[in-house]
Structure formats: C-alpha cells, structure tokens
C-alpha cells in the first residue's frame, strides 16, 4: 500500500524504510529548517544571553562578516558556472584547444579565465572534456586553473585585500604556474588507466532550463555548505586560539606556510570565498596566506573526494599529494618575488 511498501511486477514488494515526516512525506531540508526555526523561537531567551557573552559576540561578528562578504561572489559564480556548463557545447573545448598536448596544457590553463565558477563545477567539466577527447593533461590543467584565476575569484581577492593589490597578481601567477606544471607532469608521468572515464547523468537528457537550475542547486548546496563551515572555522580560530599562539606560529616562516596550506585542505572553502577567510588571518604573512589561496582551490577534502568519485581513487591518491607539493613550492617562490 502507498506509504508502506513498494515493489515491481518482477518481485515481491518491500517495505519503504525512507524517513517520513508527520505529514506523510519525506523529511527534507524544509522540515529540518522549520524545526530549527521553532527551536530558535522557543530558546530565544537563552540564546540572547549566550550572544551577549563577549567571546560569542566576537565569534558572531567574524562569522557574519566573512559570510556577508563572500556570499555574493559565491552565488554569482555559481550562476555563471551553471550557464557555461549547460549552454556552452562541450565539444567547443575540444575544438578550441591545440592538438599537440604540450601546447594544449597552457592554453587550457589560460582558458580557466572564462569559467567563473568554483572547483565544484570545474571537476565535472574536466571530466566532460576527457570524454570529448581532450588530452587528460589539458583537462587537468583546466581543472586546477579555472577555480583560481577566473574573474570572480580575482575580484573577490581584490576586495578582500584592498591594501595589498599585489595579492591578486600573485594568486593569478602562482595558480597558473601550478596548473601548467601539473599538466606537463601528467604528460610525463601520468597513465591513462589511472583515470576512470566520468559521467554526469544528473544533467544528461534534461531540458536546458531544468539542467541549469539543477546545476545551480547542486553547487549552491555543496559550495555554500563548505563556506559556512569555513567561516565558522575562521571565527573559531579568531576566538578560541590565543592570539599569542597564532603570533608564535606566524613568526615561523616555514611553519606558518605549511600550517595555512594544511588549513586550506581541511577547511575546503569555495574559491569565490576563501580570500575573505585568508584576509581574516592577518597574523600571518602575505606569502603564507598566498599558499592558503593557491592550495585551497586545487587540493582540499571536498575536491579530493570529488576527484576520487569522478576519476577514480587511484587517480586522486597520486594527483592530490603531487598538486599539494607543487602548489606550496610555487606559492613560496611567487611570494618571494611578488609580495
């Protein structure tokens, strides 16, 4: 019966174990949001007392500041990324790139400028490029460059670092160099059997309008969720970690660079928003924060998981550590020259 069992003509019915709401439908984000709002109303007194505490007030101020600055860039980037992913023919990229793999790598890296989106959109697009016959080295260079050198990200970086405009150039140069070096490294050492050919059935076969909104919803939920986590982590670091500890770490050039590079991997912040988190870590040098900005869009937890899911675990296990090493080295050299 409806709501109790499901089945087909080819086998016996089985019990539907999916969670149900009290209205008889599935429990989803709307129900969860409604429950949270009810809890906030019921507990508004204790919550007001908590927010009056100095530490929590500081935490809230930092969190809201990061979110307010980052969300417009995140939303705009997701919308433009979805437009390109749905309305630009995938075969266009194969025709636009040089046939010779060595030349295709820098061209594909520079093509990242025209993809105003985060790494969440770059991974499936890179998979589509490989399916369309683009050499994997060029597709991977595009995957690394697109989230870091597109106009939305560079504009966000300029807004986040108004007193250090050289950060925009340093980020663009370092990210482009890493993308090209990793593409050429793949040509030298990469193997075709490390990549499992990807598919993206969630958009295949849908009308363009539906595919567009499906891509927008997917990227907003995923990227927005990680942005919230990153903003919470940045606020927590500013409140919980004593300032003298951060200053001690920041005073150690090597440790500060490695610490922020590792933090970028753990926080998994969308590239349209990471500049605002980096700017909030003002105790650290510009070079250390540059390492944060270069590593984050190329190697973080969500990106490694997406790469493993689309290209295969063998690929991710080799590609992510190599990218991290190259990104940190290039960021250090670029910081020494430009910052």
VMD Tcl script that draws the C-alpha trace (Angstrom):
set ca {
  {0.00 0.00 0.00}
  {1.07 3.60 -0.55}
  {3.49 4.84 2.06}
  {4.03 1.28 3.38}
  {5.52 -0.94 0.71}
  {6.98 -0.60 -2.74}
  {7.60 -3.18 -5.40}
  {7.59 -4.12 -9.07}
  {5.94 -6.76 -11.20}
  {9.19 -8.76 -11.17}
  {9.46 -9.32 -7.43}
  {7.71 -9.14 -4.08}
  {7.06 -5.76 -2.50}
  {9.43 -4.49 0.14}
  {8.97 -2.07 2.98}
  {9.87 1.55 2.30}
  {12.32 2.48 5.04}
  {12.82 6.09 3.94}
  {12.22 8.65 6.73}
  {8.75 10.15 6.74}
  {7.53 13.40 8.19}
  {4.39 13.68 10.30}
  {2.57 14.92 7.19}
  {3.30 11.67 5.38}
  {6.02 12.99 3.06}
  {9.77 12.56 3.19}
  {11.75 14.53 5.76}
  {13.78 17.08 3.81}
  {15.61 20.35 4.21}
  {12.36 22.35 4.57}
  {11.21 20.27 7.54}
  {14.65 20.49 9.15}
  {14.76 24.27 8.66}
  {11.27 24.63 10.14}
  {12.31 22.60 13.19}
  {15.41 24.76 13.68}
  {13.35 27.94 13.44}
  {10.93 26.62 16.06}
  {13.84 25.78 18.37}
  {15.29 29.27 17.91}
  {11.94 30.86 18.84}
  {11.49 28.60 21.87}
  {15.07 29.14 23.07}
  {15.35 32.80 22.16}
  {15.91 33.83 25.79}
  {18.90 31.57 26.49}
  {20.26 32.30 23.00}
  {20.13 36.04 23.66}
  {22.09 35.54 26.88}
  {24.70 33.48 25.05}
  {25.09 36.08 22.31}
  {25.72 38.71 24.97}
  {28.91 36.92 26.04}
  {31.97 38.80 24.69}
  {33.62 35.72 23.15}
  {30.48 34.60 21.36}
  {29.75 38.16 20.25}
  {33.21 38.30 18.67}
  {32.67 34.89 17.06}
  {29.34 36.02 15.59}
  {30.84 39.25 14.29}
  {33.67 37.45 12.47}
  {31.34 34.76 11.09}
  {28.76 37.23 9.78}
  {31.48 39.46 8.32}
  {33.03 36.60 6.34}
  {29.63 35.35 5.13}
  {28.35 38.79 4.10}
  {31.44 39.49 2.02}
  {31.67 36.05 0.44}
  {28.07 35.03 -0.37}
  {27.50 37.49 -3.28}
  {30.62 36.21 -5.06}
  {29.66 32.61 -4.38}
  {26.14 33.00 -5.79}
  {27.26 34.98 -8.83}
  {29.99 32.47 -9.57}
  {27.63 29.50 -9.28}
  {25.10 31.11 -11.63}
  {27.70 31.86 -14.32}
  {29.29 28.43 -13.92}
  {25.91 26.77 -14.46}
  {25.26 28.91 -17.55}
  {28.55 27.82 -19.10}
  {28.15 24.18 -18.10}
  {24.66 23.92 -19.62}
  {24.60 26.31 -22.59}
  {28.18 26.08 -23.96}
  {28.56 22.89 -26.04}
  {31.07 20.52 -24.53}
  {32.60 19.89 -27.94}
  {33.60 23.56 -28.11}
  {36.51 22.97 -25.73}
  {37.94 20.15 -27.83}
  {37.85 22.34 -30.95}
  {39.37 25.33 -29.17}
  {42.48 23.56 -27.86}
  {45.66 22.86 -29.88}
  {46.12 19.28 -31.00}
  {49.64 18.98 -29.56}
  {49.36 18.06 -25.83}
  {52.33 20.20 -24.76}
  {50.72 23.30 -26.28}
  {47.22 22.35 -25.13}
  {48.24 22.49 -21.45}
  {48.98 26.26 -21.22}
  {46.02 27.10 -23.45}
  {43.69 25.03 -21.27}
  {45.13 26.65 -18.16}
  {44.51 30.13 -19.55}
  {41.00 29.06 -20.58}
  {40.19 28.88 -16.89}
  {39.72 32.65 -17.05}
  {36.42 32.16 -18.88}
  {34.92 29.82 -16.26}
  {33.58 31.99 -13.42}
  {32.90 29.13 -11.03}
  {34.37 27.16 -8.17}
  {36.08 23.79 -8.12}
  {32.71 22.09 -7.65}
  {31.86 22.96 -11.25}
  {35.36 22.53 -12.67}
  {35.62 18.83 -11.75}
  {32.63 17.60 -13.80}
  {33.54 19.91 -16.68}
  {37.08 18.49 -16.74}
  {35.54 15.04 -16.85}
  {33.40 16.10 -19.80}
  {36.49 17.39 -21.61}
  {38.18 14.00 -21.25}
  {35.06 12.24 -22.55}
  {35.07 14.56 -25.57}
  {38.63 13.55 -26.47}
  {40.64 16.33 -24.85}
  {44.00 15.09 -23.62}
  {43.83 14.45 -19.85}
  {46.83 16.72 -19.23}
  {44.96 19.71 -20.68}
  {41.72 18.83 -18.90}
  {43.53 18.55 -15.57}
  {45.33 21.86 -16.11}
  {41.94 23.45 -16.78}
  {40.54 21.82 -13.62}
  {43.26 23.38 -11.48}
  {43.34 26.80 -13.10}
  {39.62 27.53 -13.51}
  {38.70 27.87 -9.81}
  {41.68 30.11 -9.05}
  {42.18 32.55 -11.92}
  {38.66 33.31 -13.11}
  {37.46 36.95 -12.87}
  {35.07 36.33 -9.96}
  {37.79 34.86 -7.76}
  {40.34 37.53 -8.64}
  {37.80 40.29 -8.00}
  {36.93 38.73 -4.65}
  {40.63 38.62 -3.81}
  {40.99 42.32 -4.64}
  {38.03 43.17 -2.41}
  {39.38 41.03 0.45}
  {42.88 42.58 0.23}
  {42.22 46.26 -0.56}
  {45.58 47.33 0.88}
  {47.55 44.59 -0.90}
  {46.60 44.64 -4.59}
  {49.72 42.61 -5.37}
  {47.92 39.58 -3.90}
  {45.70 39.45 -6.98}
  {48.66 39.20 -9.36}
  {50.49 36.77 -7.09}
  {47.48 34.47 -6.86}
  {46.88 34.51 -10.61}
  {50.54 33.88 -11.48}
  {51.10 31.15 -8.90}
  {47.86 29.31 -9.72}
  {48.52 29.45 -13.46}
  {52.05 28.12 -12.98}
  {50.83 25.23 -10.80}
  {48.16 24.28 -13.35}
  {50.66 24.22 -16.21}
  {53.32 22.35 -14.23}
  {50.83 19.68 -13.16}
  {49.58 19.33 -16.74}
  {53.10 18.82 -18.07}
  {53.89 16.50 -15.16}
  {50.91 14.37 -16.12}
  {52.17 14.21 -19.70}
  {55.48 12.93 -18.37}
  {54.38 10.54 -15.63}
  {50.60 10.08 -15.88}
  {48.94 6.87 -17.04}
  {45.59 6.55 -18.79}
  {44.48 3.62 -16.62}
  {44.61 5.86 -13.51}
  {41.52 7.73 -14.78}
  {38.05 6.21 -14.82}
  {36.01 7.93 -17.52}
  {33.35 10.09 -15.87}
  {29.64 10.63 -16.45}
  {27.25 13.24 -15.16}
  {23.79 11.68 -15.57}
  {22.10 14.27 -13.36}
  {22.21 16.79 -16.24}
  {22.16 14.46 -19.24}
  {18.85 14.42 -21.07}
  {17.27 17.28 -19.12}
  {15.88 20.38 -20.84}
  {18.32 23.26 -20.61}
  {16.26 25.21 -18.11}
  {15.94 22.26 -15.75}
  {19.62 21.36 -16.18}
  {20.61 24.94 -15.36}
  {18.65 25.08 -12.10}
  {19.76 21.56 -11.19}
  {23.40 22.66 -11.55}
  {22.74 25.85 -9.55}
  {21.03 23.98 -6.70}
  {23.80 21.37 -6.59}
  {26.66 23.89 -6.49}
  {24.96 26.27 -4.05}
  {24.21 23.48 -1.58}
  {27.68 21.97 -1.77}
  {29.78 25.12 -2.04}
  {27.57 27.09 0.35}
  {27.76 24.38 2.98}
  {31.53 24.32 2.88}
  {31.61 28.12 3.00}
  {29.59 28.08 6.23}
  {31.98 25.53 7.72}
  {34.97 27.60 6.65}
  {33.52 30.82 8.07}
  {32.74 29.03 11.35}
  {36.29 27.68 11.49}
  {37.78 31.11 10.80}
  {35.64 32.66 13.53}
  {36.54 29.87 15.95}
  {40.26 30.32 15.26}
  {39.96 34.03 15.98}
  {38.17 33.40 19.30}
  {39.41 30.09 20.70}
  {43.07 30.09 19.73}
  {45.02 32.58 21.86}
  {46.45 35.42 19.83}
  {49.95 34.73 21.16}
  {49.81 31.16 19.79}
  {48.87 32.36 16.33}
  {51.54 35.03 16.51}
  {54.15 32.47 17.55}
  {53.20 30.27 14.60}
  {53.05 33.25 12.25}
  {56.57 34.28 13.30}
  {57.94 30.96 11.98}
  {58.07 31.41 8.17}
  {58.20 27.73 7.23}
  {55.67 26.54 9.81}
  {53.24 29.35 9.00}
  {53.21 28.46 5.30}
  {52.73 24.75 5.95}
  {50.07 25.47 8.58}
  {47.93 27.64 6.30}
  {48.41 25.25 3.37}
  {47.18 22.40 5.56}
  {44.35 24.56 6.86}
  {43.22 25.23 3.29}
  {42.94 21.47 2.72}
  {40.90 20.95 5.88}
  {38.54 23.92 5.57}
  {37.54 23.12 1.95}
  {36.26 26.64 1.25}
  {34.91 27.54 -2.18}
  {37.39 29.57 -4.21}
  {34.99 32.51 -4.52}
  {35.04 32.88 -0.74}
  {38.46 31.75 0.50}
  {40.10 35.18 0.07}
  {37.90 36.64 2.81}
  {38.90 33.87 5.22}
  {42.57 34.36 4.31}
  {42.26 38.11 4.88}
  {40.88 37.46 8.38}
  {44.09 35.57 9.29}
  {46.01 38.84 9.49}
  {48.63 37.47 11.89}
  {50.24 35.52 9.03}
  {52.48 36.82 6.29}
  {51.20 37.50 2.80}
  {53.23 34.56 1.50}
  {51.61 32.17 3.98}
  {48.17 33.47 3.02}
  {49.10 33.14 -0.65}
  {49.85 29.46 -0.02}
  {46.36 29.19 1.52}
  {44.81 30.74 -1.60}
  {46.79 28.66 -4.09}
  {46.40 25.29 -2.35}
  {42.71 25.62 -1.41}
  {41.10 25.61 -4.88}
  {43.37 22.75 -6.01}
  {43.64 20.40 -3.04}
  {41.00 20.24 -0.31}
  {38.93 17.50 1.25}
  {35.81 18.01 -0.86}
  {37.84 18.33 -4.07}
  {39.82 15.15 -3.40}
  {36.54 13.34 -2.69}
  {35.01 14.64 -5.94}
  {38.11 13.66 -7.90}
  {38.03 10.16 -6.40}
  {34.36 9.82 -7.27}
  {34.70 11.06 -10.86}
  {38.20 10.00 -11.91}
  {38.83 7.12 -9.50}
  {40.70 6.58 -6.25}
  {43.96 5.62 -7.96}
  {43.99 8.99 -9.66}
  {43.17 11.01 -6.53}
  {45.76 9.18 -4.42}
  {48.51 10.28 -6.80}
  {47.27 13.60 -8.11}
  {46.34 15.32 -4.83}
  {49.67 14.91 -2.97}
  {51.65 15.93 -6.06}
  {49.47 19.02 -6.55}
  {49.82 20.00 -2.88}
  {53.62 19.81 -3.06}
  {53.86 21.78 -6.29}
  {51.34 24.39 -5.10}
  {53.20 25.09 -1.85}
  {56.56 25.35 -3.63}
  {55.23 27.68 -6.33}
  {53.41 29.84 -3.76}
  {56.61 30.29 -1.77}
  {58.65 31.28 -4.83}
  {55.93 33.60 -6.12}
  {55.56 35.20 -2.70}
  {59.31 35.85 -2.52}
  {59.22 37.58 -5.91}
  {55.93 39.49 -5.88}
  {55.00 40.06 -2.23}
}
mol new
graphics top color blue
foreach p $ca { graphics top sphere $p radius 0.5 }
foreach p [lrange $ca 0 end-1] q [lrange $ca 1 end] { graphics top cylinder $p $q radius 0.2 }
display resetview
